[in-house]
Amino acid sequence: MDYHGHSALISRSVNIMAKRTLTPAEIGEIVRSTRKATGLRQDELAGAAGVGLRFIVDLEAGKPTAQIGKVLQVLQALGCAIEITPPRAPVKP
């Protein structure tokens, strides 16, 4: 248990080495497969991440309008990491 009384989730690394933007459906699949690999039900992940069950259902279904703050909470609860790499040179209009 952590200091909030939640069970600590086992960190699991998901390596996606693509040099492109992931789609909402691909993010949803990563969340689903990682959740299942850790043996969590959707409601358990929702509780651990501090979001609602409906949010987890929608996120795993690839909902394109999911709130980024909540997505980050879910990914953190699963032990996933996001890397944002700025472009090497400024983008010119």
C-alpha positions in Angstrom: 0.0 0.0 0.0 1.2 3.5 -0.7 0.6 6.5 1.6 -2.8 7.1 0.0 -4.0 3.6 1.0 -3.9 2.3 -2.6 -2.1 -0.8 -3.7 1.1 0.0 -5.4 1.0 -1.2 -9.0 3.9 -3.0 -10.5 5.7 -0.8 -13.0 5.7 -2.2 -16.5 7.5 -0.7 -19.4 5.8 -0.5 -22.8 8.3 0.2 -25.5 7.0 1.7 -28.7 9.9 2.7 -30.8 7.9 4.4 -33.6 9.0 7.9 -34.6 5.4 9.0 -35.2 2.4 10.2 -33.2 0.3 7.4 -31.7 -3.4 7.4 -32.4 -6.0 7.4 -29.6 -6.9 3.8 -30.6 -3.2 2.8 -30.2 -3.0 4.5 -26.8 -6.2 2.7 -25.8 -4.7 -0.6 -26.8 -1.5 0.1 -24.8 -3.7 0.9 -21.7 -5.8 -2.2 -22.2 -2.9 -4.6 -22.8 -0.9 -3.2 -19.9 -3.9 -3.3 -17.6 -4.6 -6.9 -18.5 -0.9 -7.9 -18.1 -1.0 -6.5 -14.6 -4.1 -8.5 -13.8 -6.3 -5.4 -13.1 -10.0 -5.0 -13.8 -11.1 -1.7 -15.4 -12.7 -0.6 -12.1 -9.5 -1.4 -10.2 -7.4 0.7 -12.6 -9.9 3.5 -12.4 -9.6 3.6 -8.6 -5.9 3.4 -8.7 -5.7 6.3 -11.2 -8.3 8.5 -9.6 -10.6 8.5 -12.6 -14.0 7.0 -13.3 -14.8 3.6 -14.8 -16.4 5.2 -17.8 -13.2 7.1 -18.5 -11.2 3.8 -18.6 -13.8 2.2 -20.9 -13.7 5.2 -23.2 -9.9 5.5 -23.1 -9.4 1.8 -24.0 -11.9 2.2 -26.8 -9.7 4.9 -28.3 -11.9 7.9 -27.6 -10.2 10.8 -29.3 -11.4 13.5 -26.9 -10.1 12.0 -23.7 -8.8 14.6 -21.3 -5.0 14.5 -21.4 -4.6 15.1 -17.6 -6.6 12.0 -16.9 -4.8 10.0 -19.6 -1.5 10.9 -17.9 -2.9 9.8 -14.5 -3.9 6.4 -16.0 -0.5 5.9 -17.7 1.3 6.8 -14.5 -0.8 4.3 -12.5 0.1 1.6 -15.0 3.8 2.5 -14.8 3.9 3.7 -18.4 6.1 6.6 -19.5 5.6 9.1 -22.3 8.5 10.8 -24.1 8.0 14.0 -25.9 10.9 15.0 -28.2 10.8 18.5 -29.6 11.8 18.9 -33.2 15.5 19.5 -33.9 15.0 22.6 -35.9 12.2 25.2 -35.5 9.3 24.4 -37.7 8.8 27.2 -40.3 5.3 28.1 -41.5 
